[in-house]
């Protein structure tokens, strides 16, 4: 990593992704609909993951093509700019399908 700030940004991605996944551990999709505080927390955590990804240098991004950078960043953009409508089915899929894989990839990079 040529930019020393990239290590911090990758750590932020990992920490916030882990926190999001831990918040849904043991929960079902319907729990998300029933808990407004959970909705807000998860949206914010995923926004942070995407914002940190957006700030990772292009050089570091190119060194780690296994990370789906455009998708992570665009998810953040959709949440921030489409704040008036969040598709909680897609959010749940991101939390349960995509984030665990992203966490594993980030753990490999950071180690």
C-alpha positions in Angstrom: 0.0 0.0 0.0 1.5 3.2 -1.1 -0.9 5.5 0.8 -0.5 4.9 4.5 -4.1 6.1 5.0 -5.3 3.1 3.0 -4.5 0.8 5.9 -6.8 2.8 8.1 -9.6 2.9 5.5 -9.4 -0.9 5.0 -9.6 -1.3 8.8 -12.6 0.9 8.9 -14.3 -1.2 6.2 -13.5 -4.3 8.1 -14.6 -3.1 11.5 -17.9 -1.6 10.3 -18.7 -4.6 8.1 -18.1 -6.9 11.1 -20.4 -4.7 13.3 -23.2 -4.8 10.7 -22.9 -8.6 10.4 -22.9 -9.0 14.2 -26.1 -6.9 14.5 -28.0 -9.3 12.3 -26.6 -12.5 13.8 -29.4 -14.7 15.0 -32.0 -12.5 13.3 -34.4 -13.1 10.5 -35.4 -10.8 7.6 -38.6 -9.9 9.3 -36.7 -8.5 12.3 -35.3 -5.8 10.1 -38.8 -4.6 9.2 -39.9 -4.6 12.8 -36.9 -2.6 14.2 -36.4 1.0 12.9 -33.3 1.5 15.0 -31.8 -1.7 13.5 -32.6 -0.4 10.0 -30.9 3.0 10.7 -27.9 1.4 12.3 -27.3 -1.0 9.4 -27.8 1.6 6.7 -25.2 3.8 8.5 -22.7 1.0 8.9 -22.9 0.0 5.2 -22.6 3.7 4.2 -19.4 3.9 6.2 -18.0 0.7 4.6 -18.7 2.3 1.2 -17.3 5.7 2.1 -14.1 4.1 3.4 -13.9 2.1 0.2 -14.3 5.2 -1.9 -11.4 6.8 -0.2 -9.0 3.9 -0.8 -6.5 4.9 -3.4 -6.9 3.7 -6.9 -3.5 2.0 -6.6 -4.5 0.0 -3.6 -7.8 -0.9 -5.2 -6.0 -2.2 -8.3 -3.7 -4.3 -6.1 -6.8 -6.0 -4.6 -9.1 -6.8 -7.4 -10.8 -9.5 -5.3 -12.7 -6.7 -3.5 -15.7 -5.6 -5.6 -14.8 -1.9 -5.2 -17.4 -0.5 -7.6 -20.2 -2.4 -6.0 -19.2 -1.5 -2.4 -19.0 2.2 -3.4 -22.2 2.2 -5.4 -24.1 0.6 -2.5 -23.0 3.5 -0.4 -24.0 6.0 -3.1 -27.5 4.4 -3.4 -28.0 4.6 0.3 -26.9 8.1 0.7 -28.5 9.6 -2.4 -31.6 7.4 -2.3 -32.2 8.0 1.4 -35.9 8.3 0.8 -36.2 4.7 -0.3 -34.2 1.8 1.0 -35.0 -1.6 -0.3 -34.6 -3.7 2.8 -34.6 -6.9 0.8 -31.5 -5.8 -0.9 -30.0 -4.5 2.3 -30.6 -7.9 4.0 -29.0 -9.7 1.1 -26.0 -7.5 1.3 -25.7 -8.1 5.0 -26.1 -11.9 4.8 -24.5 -12.8 1.5 -22.1 -10.1 0.5 -20.6 -8.7 3.7 -19.3 -12.0 5.1 -17.3 -12.6 1.9 -16.0 -9.0 2.0 -15.0 -9.5 5.6 -13.0 -12.6 4.7 -11.3 -10.7 1.8 -10.4 -7.7 4.0 -9.0 -10.0 6.7 -6.7 -11.5 4.2 -5.5 -8.1 3.0 -5.0 -6.7 6.4 -3.0 -9.6 7.8 
